[in-house]
Each structure stands twice: as structure tokens, then as C-alpha cells.
Amino acid sequence: MNELIVKTRHRTKIETKALNLYYGNFQALRNVNMKIQECSITALIGPSGCGKSSLLRTFNRMNDLIPGARAEGEILLDTTSIYGKEMDVVALRKRVGMVFQKPNPFPMSVYDNIAFGPKRFGQKNKTVLDELVEKKLREVSLWEEMKDKLNQSAFELAPGEQQRLCIARALAVEPEVILMDESCSALDPESTLKIEDLMHELAKNYTIVIVTHSMEQAARVSDMTAFMMMEDDRSGALVEYAPTAELFSNPADKRTEDYITGRFG
């Protein structure tokens, strides 16, 4: 596949070059080349097992935590290789935050969930933390609901509120990129729409990459869409990567068309 060169006013935030990923002897990603633009929303779509989540997790090296996992090729964050000797993995995960499929608030109060990261990175000033908690709750449209419940256990929140809290927690350490791995799949339609509205708002300041099984969601929220699939039962390949409107209305590859029209997957 020839790499698509996207003309945009945004600069490249993440770039993969001949990226391959292995879990032991199994090749999960094969020769993935793509550029993700700054302050945009990129959706990764494709059938189950095609490597979408594996690709997402390479962007902050979460796959390093899996025994036997190894990556080949290159991933650049801005212009720095995330696998280079100068890249501190803790610092990388501060810059590239992750929101998971199911809400996973910490077993502590709403306030402490958001203050946890900043405290871990050395922020002890109570006034600064108070302001930060309010700011991040406002960013995810939870402040009015939570301002009198900051000491309430996060476990007492509704699932949609928990997921927005988890996004606020990720934002509290001031990341540059937010990875969202099917972050709406466990939510009801109303909560899903709130998260999607939030994505649009956050994309003004953050680079967002999402994995979704919902093609309707990809079409609604993303600027760019990458379609992935297994090839020869061996590894995940990037079949097509294009502006979302173009990919859904006029896909360049018949396999993409077959997938988005429901012929397979």
C-alpha cells in the first residue's frame, strides 16, 4: 500500500514507519506506515483481531507490559523516536494518555482520582490541585454535577460519568495525545453522545486516536480513518488510511468497501 500524504494545516504528531509488532512468534502488526495529525481525531476500524488495539497501544508503549511483545520499525512522537534511548517511558505515558474500554476509576474520591497523577508527578500545593480538579472537571462537563460531590467515591457515579471522570484524570497530567480504546462500547447511547461531543471539544487542544467497532461513530467523530484487517491469518495490516468522509463515501480499496457495507467483518 502506498502511504497517503495528507494535506492539512496541522503538523504530524505521530508517525509510524514500517511498524511491525510481535507477541512471541505471532505477528500482530505488519509494515504499518501512517501519519497522525496534531489536534485531530483519528479512528482505527476493522474486524476483531485485526490489530487496532495493538496499534493504539504502541503509541505509548503499553505493549511493553506484555511478556514476549516486541516492536520493529519506528514510531515518532513529534520528531523523537519513542523507542530511542533518550525516551523515558514514564514521561512518554504522561504525554500520551490512555482511556480504556470500561470505565476504571480508582477506588477513591472524585477529587483524588483527578489529583492522583499531578501528585505522583510532584504537585503538592493544595490550591493548585483544587484549581486543576475544577479545570479538568469543567473540560469534561462534569463540574456542575460534581462540585458538591468531590469527596464522593468515584464508584458511586453512573458509568457515563465514570468514563468522563477517567478522561479528566487522563487530562490532569497535561498530555498531548489521548488514546481511547473503544471508550464508548460499555455506555448507553446518551452517554456515548456526550463522550463524542467531548472528543470534538478536546480535539481543539489534544490529538485523539480512537479504536471503535462502530463505523457510525467513526463517521461522526473522526477527521481521518484507518481501516485494518488480518491478511493470510498472519498479521494486522493497514489497508487504507484516508480522510473519513472520503474513506466512507469513496473507498480506494474493495476490502474497505466490503467492510463498511457489511459484506464481511
N, C-alpha and C positions, 0 to 999 in steps of 0.2 A: 504493500500500500504506500502510495506517495504521501508524504506528510502535507497536510493542508496548512498553507500560510494564511493566517487570518489578519486582515487589515482592520485595525481598531485603534481608537485613540488611547487605549490602555496599553501599558507595557506588560511584558511577560513576567509573571510572578513565580510560576513553577514550570520547569521544563524537564521532560524525560527524554533520554537519548538511549536507544537500543536497550531498553529496560527489560531484564529477564528476572523472574523470581522463582525460586525453588523451595519446596518443602521436602527436604530429604531428596529422594530421587524423582519426585513429582514436580513437573514444571507448571507453575500456576499462571505465569505471565510470560509472553513471548514477544520480544522485539517491539515494545511499546514506545512510540515516539509521539509526543504531544506537547503543546504549549498551552498553559492555562493563564488567562489574562487577569491582571490585577483588578480588584473591585468589580468582579463579575460573578455570576453563578454558573457553574459547570455541572451538568448532570451526567452520571455514568449509568447507562442502562444495558440490559441484556438478560438472557435467561439465567436461572440459578446455576451456580457453579462456574460461571464464565470468567471470574476473576475480578469483578467490580470492587468488592470489599478488600480483596488483596491489594489491588492497585491503590485504593484510598489509603490503606494503612501504610503503604510505603512512603507516603508523603511526610509522615512524622516518625517513621521507623518503628511503628508499633509491631511490625512483623519480627523485629529483633527479639521480641519476648517469646517467640515460638521456637522450641528446640528444633534444630535442623534447618531453619529458614536461612536462606542466603540470597542476596541480590547481586546481579551483574548489570553492567551498564552504568548510567549516570542519572542522577536527579539533581537539578539545580534549584535552589531557593534564591530568588533574585539571580545573582551570578555565582553563588557559592555552592559547591557540591555538598550535599547533606551527608555523604559518606566520606568526606575528606577528613584528614587528621585534625584539622582545626575546628571541626564542628562538634560542639558539646551537645550530647543527645538531650539532656535536661533543658538546655537553652532552646534547642530545636522544638521540643514539645511545648515550650512556653510560647513560641512564635506560631506554632501550628497546632491549634486546639482540636479536640475531638468531642463530638456529641454522638452518643450511641443510640442503637435502635430502641431500646426500652429505657425510660427514664431511670436514672440511677443516682438519686440524691444521696448524699452522705447521711448517716444516722445522727443528725444534729439539727440545730435550728436553721431556719431560713437564712438568718444573718450569718451564721457561722459557715454555711455552705458557700456563700459568696466570698467571705473574708478568708476562707481556708488557703486559697492559692497565694494571695498577696502576703499573708502572714508567713507562709512557707518560704517566700522569697525575701523575707526580711522586714516587711512593713509592720510596725508595732504601734504606730500612732493612732489612737482611738478616733480622733477627729477625722483623720484621713480615711480610715476604714469606714466610718459612718457615711462619709460623703461618697465613697466608692460604692458601697452597698446600695445607696439610694440611686446613684447614677446608673448602675448596671440593671437594677430592677426597672428603672424608667425605660432603659433601652429595650427591654423585652416586654414592656407594657404590663408590668406586674406591681408597680409601686403603689398605685391607689388601692389595689386589693390587699397588699401585704404590709403596708406601712404601720399598721397597728398589730401585726401578727409576726413581727420579726423574730420573736423568741419561740414561735410555734415550731413544732417538729416538721421538717420537710416531708415526712412520711404522711402527714395529715392532709397534704394538698391533693387535689384532683390530678389525674395523670397528665392532662394538658398543662396544668400549672407546674407540675414537677418537671416536665420537659423544658418549659421556658426558664425555670429556675436553673436547670442544668446548663442551658445556653448562657444565662447570666453568669454562672460560675466559670464557664469557659472564657467569657469576655473579661472577667475580673483581672486576669493576668495580662491583659492588653495584647492578645495575639494579633497576627497579621492575616492568618488564614484560619478558617473554620471548616473542619471536615464533619459531615453529617451522614452517618451510616443508617439509612432507612429510618430516619428520626421521627417520621410520622406514622410508621406502619402500625404502631400499637395504640394510635389515638383515634378518637371519633372524628367525623367529618368537620365539625365546628372547630375543634382544637387544631386539626390539620390546617384549616384555612388560616387560623391565627398564626401558626408557625410559618406558613408560606408568606403571609403578609410581612412577618418579621424578617424573613430572608431577604425580601426586596428592600426593606429599610436598612438592614445590616450591610447589604452589598454596596451601599454608598461609601462605606469605610473599610470593609473587610472583603477578602477574597474567599468565596464559598464554593466548596466542592461537595456534591451530594451523590449518594447512591440511592436509587429508587427503583422499585419494581413497577411503579405507576407511571405509565407513559403520559397519562393526563397531567400528572404532577410535573414531570419533566417539561412538558409543553407549556405549562402555566408559568413556571418559575425561572427556567434557566435561559441563559444567553447562548450557551454552547452545549451541545450534547455529544457524548461519545458512546457509540454502540460497540459492545464487546460480545464475543462468543467463543465457545470452545472449537478448536479445529483439530480433526483427527484424534479426538479423545485425548489430546496431549496437553494442551495449554491454552490459556486465555489470550486471545489476540484482539487488538483494536481494529475493527473492521472499517469504521467510518467515524470521522470527527468533524463536525461542521456546525455553523450557526443553527440553533434549534429550529427556527422557522423553516430553514432550507432543508434540514435533515428530515423533518416530518412531512413537508409538502413535496419535496423532490429529492428523495434519497439517491445517492450516486451508486449504491451497491444493492443488488437484488436481495441479498440476505437481510439488509436493513429493512427494505420494503416488506419482505415476508414477515419479519418480526413485528414491526409496528402495525401491520394489518392483521396480526393474529394467526398467520399461517403456520407459525411454529413458535415454541417457547412458552 
